[in-house]
Structure formats: C-alpha cells, structure tokens
Amino acid sequence: MWFKNLIIYRFSEAFEQTPETLETALARAAFRPCASQELASHGWVAPLGERHSQQLVHAAANGGFMLLCLRRESRLLPASVVRERVDEKVEEIETAEQRRLRKKERDEIRDAVLLELTPRAFTKRSHHYALLAPAQGLLLIDAGSVKQAEELAALLRKTLGELPVAFPSLPAPPSLLFTRWIDGSEAPPADFEPGDECELSDPAEGGAVVRCRRQPLEADEVRGHIEAGKRVTRLAVAWSDQLECVLGDDLSVKRLRFADRLKEEAAEQAGGEDAAAQFDADFVLMSETLVRFVPRLLELLGSES
C-alpha cells in the first residue's frame, strides 16, 4: 500500500465523519459490476481487498487516517469494431433495397449494434485510493490525472451529500520557484534536493517543450534554455531522505517512490504476519510520511492554510 501519485485537496471545513459513519455512507454506493448494457460502472470497494476484508473504510488505529478505494469497471468496445459492424449492416440493407440509408436509419442501426455487442465486450478494472487525514485537513488521492481524482472526489461528494474540499490556492505557479532553484537565483531548502530530471516549457501558447533526463540540471545547456525564457514546469526532487517524486506546475506529484528504509521499517512492524498486518503497517507509515511532506511542500509554495 504505497501511493504512486498524488492529487492534493484541502478541506475548507472540518471533516466530521468517523470511520463508522463513513462506512455506512459508502455502503450505499458500493461497487457493482457493469450491467449487460452498461459501458461503465464505479463504486467503493474494500481497500484491503475482498479476500481479506469487507470494510470499505480502512482506518488506522493511530493518527485518524482513513483509506478509501474506488473501483471503476469499463467495457472494452473499440469504436472501430462498432463502425465495422455498422458498415456491414448498412451495406447489406442498401444492397438489398437498392437505396441509400438516411442518417436517422444509420443511427438506429448503430444503436442496435451497441445493444448487440455491449454484453459480449470484455471489461477492465482500475482502482484509485484516497487518503483522508482530517486532523491535517487533507484529502490525498492516488491518481495520475486531475480527471481521475475528480471522479473519485465527485463520487465521495455524492455519497456523503457534501465534501468541502478544494485544490490548494497558490500565490504563484510552482514553476517560478522550480526555475529559481535550477538557475541558481535561489538555493533549494535543505530538505528538498533537485534530481536529474526536469521539463522546461516556453510560457507562450504553443511554445517549445524540452525534457531532460539523467542530466545534471546545473549544466550550461539547461541554464541556456532558462535564459531563453523557458520555465521549469516539472522537476524531480528528493525530500528529506524519505521519498522521491516529480513535481508538476499543476501541483501534481508523479512517480512517487518511498525510501527503502520506510518499507523495511513497515515490514519490521508487521513482524512477518499476514497480508492484512503488512497492509496496515504500510498504510500507517505512508500516511505519516505524506502528512509531513504535503504541508511542507505547500509551505514552500506559499499556499495559505
């Protein structure tokens, strides 16, 4: 149980739900597989996995952390397959009746094809996790895009009736700070160390984008791009010997990797017990690390509480 990405939300009001009340609410929107004519379905499942637990809220004994899991199931029905089947049926009818079909007729055929093919389409599932840290006023979602995170937040809002969260407000784009770190005009703080990867973008609409990987960022080549007006819009960093990640100008955190020593510590705490004990140890250590990292990151970026 280690997040790979982060989309950060802040609570604008105190989150009053307990694990028990939250469990009751989530049960009303529990996951169910796609019906025969549904293209997609989503809902809440046990974060620990149905084989080990039926609890939709995984709560830490200490810290007040709660973990939720959204499962999404979608049918794989490529547009090219639908189009090919529609074209076949249209050609059959036009040949038999010696006339061209109207658009309305073609649309009706397409609807019939969807009814025919949807129940036979394969399905795929994806999972996204959310960490609720009420004491710190944070909702952290393990999602690779804002769209995925918003889907989870929207369902949680619908499930609870309200969800007073918003993206942190920043006084300036993170890229301005990242650029100052790399061009040498401002030294990074002691606990944030830039890595060997960044993305530089021209702020003009449609401007050039340069990606650097496995390259010293203090090199003249990188500084030359900055002098030409580009900004560092993505930057790999290491934080306090506890994690590494890539920070984005949109405040996204990608390719999150926790230090091996944290995972070893979690394994020691689990004591070689069952999967549930290991999951819980991982969850607690990950949560404790993230609720220190995220506020520190927001502090650097000047976000208001």
C-alpha positions in Angstrom: 0.0 0.0 0.0 2.2 2.8 -1.3 0.8 5.6 -3.4 2.4 6.2 -6.7 0.9 9.6 -7.5 -0.8 12.4 -5.6 -3.5 14.9 -6.3 -3.8 17.2 -3.3 -7.0 18.6 -1.9 -7.6 20.7 1.2 -10.7 20.6 3.4 -12.3 24.0 3.8 -14.3 22.8 6.8 -13.7 20.2 9.5 -14.3 16.7 8.3 -16.7 15.2 10.9 -17.2 11.7 9.6 -16.0 8.8 11.7 -14.9 5.5 10.2 -18.3 4.1 11.3 -20.4 6.8 9.7 -18.3 6.8 6.6 -18.6 3.1 6.3 -22.4 3.3 6.4 -22.4 6.0 3.8 -20.0 4.2 1.4 -22.1 1.0 1.6 -24.9 2.8 -0.2 -22.6 3.4 -3.2 -20.7 0.1 -3.1 -19.3 -1.2 -6.4 -21.4 -3.4 -8.6 -20.2 -4.8 -11.9 -21.4 -3.4 -15.2 -24.9 -4.5 -16.1 -25.3 -6.1 -19.5 -26.0 -2.8 -21.3 -23.7 -0.6 -19.2 -20.4 0.7 -20.7 -19.0 1.7 -17.3 -19.7 1.4 -13.6 -17.9 2.6 -10.4 -18.2 2.3 -6.7 -16.5 1.7 -3.4 -14.6 -1.5 -2.5 -12.6 -2.7 0.4 -9.1 -1.1 0.2 -7.6 -4.3 1.7 -9.2 -6.4 -0.9 -12.4 -8.5 -0.7 -10.4 -11.7 0.1 -9.1 -10.1 3.4 -11.8 -7.7 4.4 -15.3 -6.4 3.7 -14.6 -3.0 5.3 -15.0 -0.1 2.9 -13.0 2.2 5.2 -9.6 1.1 6.3 -8.9 3.2 9.4 -5.5 3.5 11.2 -5.5 2.8 14.9 -3.5 6.0 15.4 -3.4 9.3 13.5 -7.1 9.3 12.4 -6.1 8.3 8.9 -8.8 6.6 6.7 -8.2 4.9 3.3 -10.9 4.5 0.6 -10.8 2.7 -2.7 -12.8 3.5 -5.8 -13.1 0.7 -8.4 -14.0 1.5 -12.0 -15.1 -1.1 -14.4 -15.5 -0.3 -18.1 -16.3 -2.3 -21.2 -13.7 -2.6 -24.0 -15.7 -1.8 -27.1 -13.5 -0.2 -29.7 -15.1 2.3 -31.9 -13.5 0.6 -34.9 -15.4 -2.6 -34.1 -18.7 -0.8 -33.8 -18.1 1.1 -37.0 -17.2 -2.0 -39.0 -20.3 -3.8 -37.8 -22.5 -0.8 -38.6 -21.0 -0.5 -42.1 -21.6 -4.2 -42.7 -25.3 -3.9 -41.8 -25.7 -0.7 -43.8 -24.2 -2.3 -46.9 -26.5 -5.3 -46.6 -29.6 -3.2 -46.4 -28.6 -0.8 -49.1 -27.7 -3.7 -51.4 -31.0 -5.5 -50.7 -33.2 -2.4 -51.1 -31.1 -0.6 -53.8 -31.1 2.8 -51.9 -29.0 4.8 -49.6 -30.0 4.9 -46.0 -30.8 8.2 -44.3 -28.7 9.4 -41.3 -31.6 8.5 -38.9 -31.6 5.0 -40.2 -27.9 4.6 -39.8 -28.1 6.0 -36.2 -30.8 3.4 -35.4 -28.5 0.6 -36.8 -25.7 1.9 -34.6 -27.9 1.8 -31.6 -28.9 -1.8 -32.4 -25.2 -2.8 -32.9 -24.3 -1.3 -29.5 -27.1 -3.3 -27.9 -25.8 -6.4 -29.6 -22.1 -6.0 -28.8 -22.1 -4.4 -25.4 -23.0 -7.5 -23.3 -20.2 -9.5 -25.1 -17.5 -6.9 -24.6 -14.6 -7.6 -22.2 -14.3 -5.5 -19.1 -11.3 -4.0 -17.4 -11.0 -2.7 -13.8 -8.9 0.1 -12.3 -8.6 1.2 -8.7 -7.9 4.6 -7.2 -7.2 5.2 -3.5 -7.9 8.2 -1.3 -6.2 9.1 2.0 -8.3 11.1 4.4 -6.3 13.0 7.0 -8.9 15.1 8.9 -6.5 16.3 11.6 -4.3 17.8 8.9 -7.2 18.9 6.7 -6.0 16.9 3.7 -7.6 14.6 1.1 -4.8 12.9 -0.9 -5.8 10.9 -4.0 -3.5 8.4 -5.7 -4.4 9.3 -9.3 -2.3 10.0 -12.4 -4.5 12.9 -13.5 -6.9 15.5 -12.1 -9.7 14.0 -14.1 -9.3 10.6 -12.3 -9.0 12.3 -8.9 -12.1 14.4 -9.6 -14.1 11.3 -10.5 -13.3 9.9 -7.0 -14.0 13.2 -5.3 -17.3 13.6 -7.1 -18.5 10.2 -6.1 -17.4 10.8 -2.5 -19.3 14.1 -2.5 -22.4 12.4 -3.9 -22.0 9.6 -1.4 -21.8 12.0 1.6 -24.0 14.7 0.4 -21.2 17.2 0.7 -17.4 17.3 0.5 -15.9 20.7 1.4 -12.6 20.3 -0.4 -10.7 22.4 -3.0 -7.3 22.5 -4.6 -4.8 24.5 -2.6 -4.5 28.1 -3.7 -1.0 29.3 -4.6 0.2 32.9 -4.9 2.3 32.0 -8.0 2.8 29.0 -10.3 5.3 26.4 -8.8 7.3 26.7 -12.0 8.6 30.1 -10.8 10.1 28.5 -7.7 11.4 25.4 -9.6 13.1 27.7 -12.1 14.8 29.8 -9.4 16.2 26.6 -7.9 17.7 25.5 -11.2 19.0 28.8 -12.5 20.8 29.4 -9.1 19.0 32.5 -8.1 17.6 30.8 -5.1 19.0 27.8 -3.2 16.6 24.9 -2.6 15.9 24.3 1.1 18.0 21.7 2.9 15.2 19.1 2.8 14.4 19.3 -1.0 17.1 18.2 -3.4 16.5 18.5 -7.1 17.2 15.3 -9.1 18.5 14.8 -12.6 15.2 15.3 -14.5 13.1 18.3 -15.5 10.8 19.6 -18.1 11.3 23.2 -19.5 8.4 24.9 -21.3 8.1 28.2 -23.1 5.2 30.0 -21.4 3.9 31.3 -24.8 0.9 29.4 -26.1 2.1 26.5 -28.2 5.7 27.2 -27.0 8.5 24.6 -27.2 8.9 21.9 -24.5 12.3 20.4 -23.6 12.6 17.3 -21.4 15.9 16.5 -19.7 16.5 13.1 -18.0 19.7 11.7 -16.4 21.4 15.0 -16.8 22.9 17.4 -14.3 20.4 20.3 -14.1 23.1 22.8 -13.3 24.6 22.2 -16.8 25.0 25.2 -19.1 22.6 23.5 -21.6 19.8 23.6 -19.1 20.6 27.1 -18.0 20.6 28.2 -21.6 17.0 27.1 -22.0 16.1 29.1 -18.9 17.9 32.2 -20.2 15.9 31.8 -23.4 12.7 32.3 -21.4 11.7 28.7 -20.6 10.4 27.7 -17.2 10.9 24.5 -15.2 7.4 23.1 -15.2 8.3 19.6 -14.0 11.1 18.8 -11.6 12.3 15.6 -10.0 13.1 16.0 -6.3 14.1 14.0 -3.2 12.6 15.0 0.1 14.3 14.5 3.5 15.7 11.1 2.5 12.1 9.8 2.8 10.7 9.9 -0.8 11.4 10.9 -4.4 8.9 12.3 -6.9 8.3 14.5 -9.9 6.6 17.8 -9.0 4.4 19.4 -11.6 3.5 23.0 -12.2 -0.1 22.0 -11.6 0.8 20.8 -8.1 0.6 17.2 -9.2 3.0 14.7 -7.7 4.0 11.9 -10.1 6.2 8.8 -9.9 6.2 8.9 -6.1 8.8 6.5 -4.6 9.2 6.0 -0.9 12.6 5.2 0.6 13.5 1.6 1.0 14.2 2.1 4.7 10.5 3.1 5.2 9.3 -0.1 3.6 11.8 -2.1 5.6 10.5 -0.4 8.8 6.9 -1.3 7.8 7.9 -4.9 7.3 9.5 -5.0 10.7 6.4 -3.5 12.3 4.2 -6.1 10.6 6.5 -8.8 12.0 6.0 -11.2 9.1 2.4 -11.6 10.0 -0.4 -11.9 7.4 -1.1 -9.6 4.5 -3.6 -7.5 6.5 -0.9 -6.7 9.1 1.6 -5.7 6.4 -1.0 -3.6 4.6 -1.8 -1.8 7.8 1.8 -1.1 8.6 2.5 0.2 5.1 -0.6 2.4 5.3 0.3 4.0 8.6 3.9 4.7 7.6 2.9 6.0 4.2 0.3 8.3 5.8 2.6 9.6 8.4 5.1 10.5 5.7 2.7 12.1 3.4 1.1 14.3 6.1 4.6 15.7 6.8 5.6 16.0 3.1 2.5 17.7 1.7 2.2 20.6 4.2 6.0 21.2 3.8 5.6 21.3 0.0 2.6 23.7 0.3 4.6 25.9 2.8 7.4 26.3 0.2 4.9 27.2 -2.5 3.3 29.8 -0.3 -0.1 28.2 0.0 -2.4 29.7 2.6 -3.8 27.3 5.2 
